Structures are given as structure tokens and as C-alpha cells.
Amino acid sequence: MENNEVKNSNSFGSGQSKGLGFGIILMVIGVLFLGFNFGLIDSPLKRVIFSWPMILIVIGASKVYRRDYFTAAILFIIGFFFIMPRIIHAYPQNFPGIDGSFTHIYWPLLLIAGGILMILKRLYGKPCENTKMHAKHYNRHHSYNGPIGSFSKNSIFGGGEHIVLEPDFKGGEINAVFGGLTLDLRHTNLSEGVSRLEVNAVFGGVTIFVPNDWFVETHIDAVFGGFEDKRMVKLPVNTERKLVITGACVFGGGELSN
């Protein structure tokens, strides 16, 4: 078994869908620049549209397409929050009494929004069904099927460490938003087939520990961040049991270690 069997991907997609997505983005950017150059779009909007918060909003839109609504909501909230000062600066007459110190004054709104999201997810969300639906959509593009677990861990403006002691790990999701999370899988085993773990780090960090003989694939979207595989892989790995890690790192990062 060769090392190249342990795959790592940090991109917005793969194959034809990746090229199609970037092609559309280039076309949109070109149209916007033409609009600004010919005066069809107000010039103050340039600082709003071509900004890092807009990147979060675009990634959030892609998450909606993938039916990952929780992550999309987080990205939308953070993106719109940090883009508001730019909108206020562009059109101050539309926001009387609010100046450029918006983020310094109204940052508690992020806490409130995060709390509302967590409550809604617990009261009305169906993590298992949502995860299965997401996995079904993902499987159509990546040609694998496997057990989906209900494991879920979230850290918003905080941190924590979780050690999985169950006999079999069937996947799940972890989200770190303005916080950090450590997940230790060295005391459990993978279920037969493919297990999927959703990892999202937004202005946060995630560390995942796995045994060195696990077969792990990572498919992480990275925007001003990254997910690094620091494992020392022990060969041969058991290809009958595979852990596939998907998700996004937006102004955040993560690492896989053993």
C-alpha cells in the first residue's frame, strides 16, 4: 500500500464541478468590474463587494447548495456582521446614528445569533437526518457510502476536548466558531465501511487525533485558513474501514495528528 492512497484535498470541489465553479466566479467578477468601470454600479459598493466578509457569504451560499444549512447560517451571520461597517461607510445617510464602530459596539449580536442557532438546531433540527441527507448528496459526487453517526460537538466562543470511548465511531460533526475543539479518536475503532466526519472551523481551530493505521481522506474547503495532515501513517492501513473528513476552514484551521 502506498502513501498516495491517503488522500488530502483542500479545495472548493473537484473535477468538472471545481472548474465550473471557478469559471462562474471569474465571470461574475469580470461583470462586476465592467459595471464599476462604466458607472453601472455605484463605486462605493466596490469596497463592499470585493472584501473578505463577502467571501464568507459566497462560501455560505455554496454550503446551502450542499444542504449544510447550519454552517451556511454561521457563515452568513459572520459575513454580514463584518460587512455592515463597509455598507455603513458607503451609505451613511441610510444609517443615521450608526458609524464605523459598528463591530465594536454590536459584537454581542454574534453571541445572540450563535445562541439562537444552537437553540433552533436542538429544538427543531434533526442532526441524524440532516447528516444523512448531506452525506447522500455528497455520495453522488464522490461515489462512496457508509455509516453516518449522530456524534455532534460544537464550540462557539469557547473551547473543549472530547475523547470518544465508544467501541465504534460512526462519524458525526464538530463545529468551532471563534473557539477551539480537540477530538481524540485514539480509543475507539472505525465501523465497517466508510464513516464521515463533518468539520467546520470559522475563526477557530480543530485538532483531531486518530490511530496511525486508520485510512483517512480529507476533503476540506479552505478560505484564508487550512487543514493540515500531520500524521505518521503506519502501513499497511485497513482499507475496509475508512474515515472521510469533509467541511470548511474559514479564517480558521485544523490538523489531523496521531
Number of C-alpha atoms within 10 A of each C-alpha: 10 8 11 7 12 16 13 17 17 20 14 18 17 15 8 8 12 12 13 13 14 13 12 11 13 12 11 12 14 11 12 16 15 13 14 15 12 9 10 11 14 12 13 14 15 15 14 19 16 12 14 16 21 19 18 25 21 16 22 24 19 16 19 15 12 15 18 20 17 19 23 21 19 19 25 20 20 21 21 15 17 18 22 16 19 20 19 19 18 17 13 15 10 11 11 9 7 14 13 14 10 16 16 8 11 11 12 11 13 17 13 11 15 19 13 12 16 15 12 12 13 11 9 8 14 12 17 15 12 16 22 19 15 16 25 16 14 16 13 10 12 11 8 14 15 21 17 21 19 17 15 14 17 18 20 20 15 13 17 14 15 12 13 16 13 11 11 15 24 22 24 22 21 20 25 28 27 17 20 25 25 20 18 19 20 16 15 16 18 20 19 15 15 21 24 26 23 22 26 27 29 26 20 25 28 28 18 19 18 20 18 16 16 23 24 25 18 23 21 24 20 22 20 12 20 20 26 17 17 11 15 11 17 12 13 12 19 12 17 12 17 20 23 19 22 20 23 29 25 23 19 24 24 25 16 18 17 17
